[in-house]
Amino acid sequence: MKNKKLKIVLGVVVVFITLILWLLPVVAKSLIEKNGKEWVGRKVTVEDIDVNLFTGTIKVFDFDLYESDDISSFVSFDTLVLNSRPYHYFTSKITLQQFYVKNLATNIIKENDSTFNFDSLIAFYDTPVDSVALEEIEIDTTEVFKFSLSDIEFVNAEISFHDKVIEEEFVFHELDLLIPNIEWNQEDESNADLEFNFRDGGRFYSSTNFDPIEGGFSANIGLEDLDLSAYTKYLQEFLLLESAGGLLSTNLNFNGNTNYLDSLAIDGFVRLNDFKMNDTLKKPILKAEEINCVFEKLEPLRNSFLIDSIKLTKPYVRFDMHQTTTNFETFLRLNEPTDSLEVVTAELEETGEVANDSVPELYYRLNSFAIDNGTLQFNDITTSQPFQYNLTSIEVALDSMDSKTEWVDMQAQMLLNKRGVMKVDLSFNPIDPMELELKYVISGFKLNDLNIYSMDYMGVPVLEGDMYYKTNTKIHNGELDSQNKLIVHNATLGDKRGGLYNLPLKFALFLLKDKDGVVNLDVPVGGDLNDPSVSVNRIVWYSFKNLLVKTVAAPVKFLGGLVGGDPKDLETFEFSYLDTALSDAHLKQLDKLQELEKKKEGLLINMLYLNDVEIEKKHIAVQQIGNEFNKKHRKKNYLEDEKEFKLYLLEKTQKDATEATIEKMLDSAFVEGACVSLASPVLVDSLARVYETKRFEGIRQQLLESETKNHIKVSKAKPDDPENIASKPIFKMVYSIEE
């Protein structure tokens, strides 16, 4: 009877337990869906729940946690498997043998700069704590729960991030995560692997290892061909661009120890392929086929950065010059009003949020830097017509340098508009930009490439010409010393028409050409760059302008070498007062002028007659009265017997003079004045014209008798020309060209 009752009781218990196990998932499902908002603050739906209390296994199917609108899904998954050992709880240990989630889908929405769709969930669990009550709680620290977590795995998960601020959505799908084991007081290394794909292209992968005993850890994190075009709108916050693109790949190794955080070291590479940025004109401003950076060892907490190499393959830069700005200033938003950096720094100093003095001194090293087949496109929008100039096939190699290097050498070469060649050697102090040495050579440069500048500034078109240019420039303590060698072949200019500056470029070029038509110049340039009012552009421009002005102002300096002799012979053709005959020296001068005209085809020579006629008239008057003196005193000459001649003049003009005034009056001014008063003005004027005519006729006749046909012009300066004042009778050589 007792056995029968025991069997009945056991049977009821078994049935009851079976009923509970059968009803528990149904009840749990109903409770979760009914009390979801009360428990987690959101609506929850579950398709099915399986619970095995004996094995500690819980399975959840088709779970969905909704948004606060109870319509949209926030978090969902197809399958969740939780395999635990609940009886371990009684030994103060949580054991999780498996945590498996399949097809997890999460939708994160950024409403504005500080609001997300999960904020209500955080607020639901963020319950204020009574600090007084908290002090009364006694916490038992004698026993601590241990844990063992194994086989944590997410399969084919998807995370969607919708940024409503910029109206952009990012989706990370095919996300797989595997963590084999994490355990309290674990002695073996633990590792975790994570991998997922980006919806718009690209793959992320990572593998981490941690030594719980020694504290050492390592991680390998990588990206493969992440398409950056999806992140354009984030860049637009800092850059004024229309689009950006490129495939980012990286593989970085992190090594360190949790006991010594500053031991963190990073090595690996970052590579960007098919990089491109378009400005708001939808034109590329930056491009590169590949940008590759290899890190030797980065220790950010020690402020140490060792970079093995940086290489840019086929980079492209477009630089536009506008009236008041450049396209890069616009692109970088430098022209837009921003918060002052000084104000921000001052606020940080007030709050004590400035850099700590204990931060190690920065140390960096770059083993190599190179540019392979680069292009720089320069566009000047300030000219009357758009100007474009291309530097192509740019090759740059930079020697190794570090934060303590005081001198760095760099070599470069490039093509100038696909024709000229430029080779550069640059040495500089990376710490002080006012210390550098620059040497470069340009050959095969076409002058007509710069025709628009010649037209706009000087009104003269450049038809053709090849240039060789060599410079040796040094900047020391801000002082610029630049020695420049310029050789120009076959330079031809068109006719002048307008121009911002009235500079005699065409004539200067004509003068600078040697007998072979080659311009060979040494042009020194210098200045103090420490002076804020001084710029390199201004120094170069004024040096160029002064060269032109000085060349035209002293043409004989450049013409004299063609005929030899004393350059002064090509400057003036002088006569003495009352002299009209051509001397042998005059004839030689005329021969040189004719020879110069033949050797410098196109040169115009004008012999401009200058003379202070009033002074010569005084000499004529003295001569006339002196001849009268000679006739009266046949054995005397007024040029030799000066005293007698002066007494003669005194007698003629000052008969009532006393002896006290005689000595005072007998000077050269008295002689000239007396002779002018005694001579016939009509005769003096007539003789002055005769002397002038004879001088002109003598030169013209000599030029006509020359065997060579010449176009030397003889002309007279205007009577009011200031150069006539105090001038002897001279013919000043004025050189010009047809223009």
Secondary structure, 3 states (H helix, E strand, C coil): CHHHHHHHHHHHHHHHHHHHHHHHHHHHHHHHHHHHHHHHCCCEEEEEEEEECCCCEEEEEEEEEECCCCCCEEEEEEEEEEEECHHHHHHCEEEEEEEEEECCEEEEEEEECCEECCHHHHHHHCCCCCHHHHHHCCCCCCCCCEEEEEEEEEEEEEEEEEECCCCEEEEEEEEEEEEEEEECCCCCCEEEEEEEEECCCCEEEEEEEECCCCCEEEEEEEEEEEEHHHHHHHHCCCCCEEEEEEEEEEEEEEEEECCEEEEEEEEEEEEEEEEEEEECCCCEEEEEEEEEEEEEEEEHHHCEEEEEEEEEECCEEEEEECCCCEHHHHHCCCCCCCCCHHHHHHHHHHHCCCCCCCCCCCEEEEEEEEEEEEEEEEEECCCCCCEEEEEEEEEEEECCEECCCCCEEEEEEEEECCCEEEEEEEEECCCCCCCEEEEEEEEEEEHHHHHHHHHHHHCCCEEEEEEEEEEEEEEECCEEEEEEEEEEEEEEECCCCCCCCCCCHHHHHHHHECCCCCEEEEEEEEEECCCCCCCHHHHHHHHHHHHHHHHHHCCHHHHHHHHCCCHHHHCEEECCCCCCCCCHHHHHHHHHHHHHHHHCCCCEEEEEEECCHHHHHHHHHHHHHHHHHHHHCCCCCCCCCHHHHHHHHHHHHCCCCCHHHHHHHCCHHHHHHHHHHHCCHHHHHHHHHHHHHHHHHHHHHHHHCCCCCCCCEEEECCCCCHHHCCCCCEEEEEEECCC
